[in-house]
């Protein structure tokens, strides 16, 4: 193929899934001429698996993306068909918003947003290889021979990188949803010396809605109380005519069918080579691993308003097509269901993430960034969060500015990236609330308080959104200050109110803020005993209640964060020779050489590096012994 010189860009993003869209939008909105090139324009921001956004931990990520100036939250707010707040009976640290998406509307809305961005060019094409000179990435070459120059490149190829779809004994080369795979680029990344591994994910069959008997399933309606992912979406835009989901279950007969056909299951016959997701197993894997459970939940989720496809959540499988049909027909409500799409597993190449810096730039090749499932994660939200950070850092590198790194105490996105680059992953990585040690301060409700200032400084949060945030922050702080100066006396009205709550009466006067700390008292209930205060939105009231009621716990968490910050500020010289530090344990030396941590805090989180190793390392760095060792070498 004869090559020709095409256009020159500041940043090129390869792949237009959820990571690629955020990366390209971030780069272009920060003032860089950006190219977003993808195999198929009909797959921009497509949802080949679950037609939803959010959920535990993931919902917080979407709020964080929005607070930093990303697009995912705004886009789902335009295109959801159901919205629900999960874990409402639990504390604020684990509450999470989840939206059922109209997958086709979501794709169209995001594609249109990209098309309207002035500095952004969207183009269909297959990137075959990168242009790399002296270990610096300088562009890409497509299958048609076009050479696009760039100052930075972001790879976000998702599951298309040497993708292979598996259904029973059938295995063929394909990207998600039977799209074209990326083979040449996969080979080229190996040629460049990047360490590549193989992961697997899967998707369930889709069934036709009109052939389902919903009367024997349990309805799962959306919320009536307004909630959105984007902080800029007004409550007045909340949709009340939402589409329900439905709940049904597997049963003994379903499990028997699976067990009778395990000899035909690719993940047990050896056809599947890639490592699957622990927290999103296939139904056959569930039956084997949890054979004591008589049934498993299945959610019937509409894929959109203009089609009849129903996603059978919890029923991911790569069993042969005829077995899938028998399994479906054994389930209550699906006895006569028509299968419109067959479930499948997909294997794909992954860049082993310990090769990345916290900016998501590869250590081996300068100006080359990777994000999303390419880095071994699962889920649209995890991909979008990485894409945003990679796009920001590619843009900053092009502009000669300092990199942007989110710490673990800043957000779930920071937790995820630190986990990937520090600990790596031997399976598709999924964000969980349990992964965040500071989850009480990394809540969905305060993502704007944590990150909007950063987004504005970077240049992604527009002035209008920033001023709205400042106004909200000022109102919340002013009202908390007002509650600190108002005092309640033990009046008959207050004692009667407490009696209805079966709560202890007041023995003496109390500061209004202290009264609000009582678990049985809400802010609105408190207001009936106070002089008239400011007009507040539901979100502002929520913020006041959480900050007041959890103040002690939040304060302790912030103190831990401050201690961690001191370790994060202690940087490790890039040219450090760990082999020259004889006092380090052998395992610690091996792990430190492999990960090459940038700070003492990051080094302390590496498995196999003990506190004694950290102490030795700190002494050597602080006393300048590293430099002396290198001089004598």
Protein Blocks (a to p, Z undefined) as FASTA:
>chain_A
ZZddddddfbdcehjafklmmmmmmmmmnopacddddfblklgoiafbccdeedehklmm
mmmmmmnopaklmmmmmmpcbdcdehklbcfklgccdddddfklmmmmmmmmmmmpmklc
cdddddfbdcdeehiafbdcdfkopacddfbdcddekjmnopacdehjbccdddehhiac
dfklmmmmmmnopacddddddddddddfklpcfklpccddddfbdcdfblklcfklpcfb
bcddddddddfklmmmmmmmmmmgmklnomambdcdfklccfklmmmmmmmbgbdcdddd
dfbjkbcbdcdehiacfbdfklmmmmmmmpghilmcccfbdcdddddddddfklpcfkop
afklghiacehjlnopacjklmmmmmmmmmmmmmmmmnopacddddfklomklmmmmmmm
mnopabdcdddfklpmklmmmcfklmmmmmmmmmmmnopacfklmmmmmmmmmmmmmmmm
mmmmpccdddfklmmmmmmnopacdfbdcdfklmmmpmkbcfklmmmmpccdddddfklm
mmmmmmmmmmmmmmmmmmmmmmmmmmmmmccdfklcfklmmkbcfklmmmmmmnopabfk
lmmmpghiafklmmmmmmmmmnommmmmmmmZZ
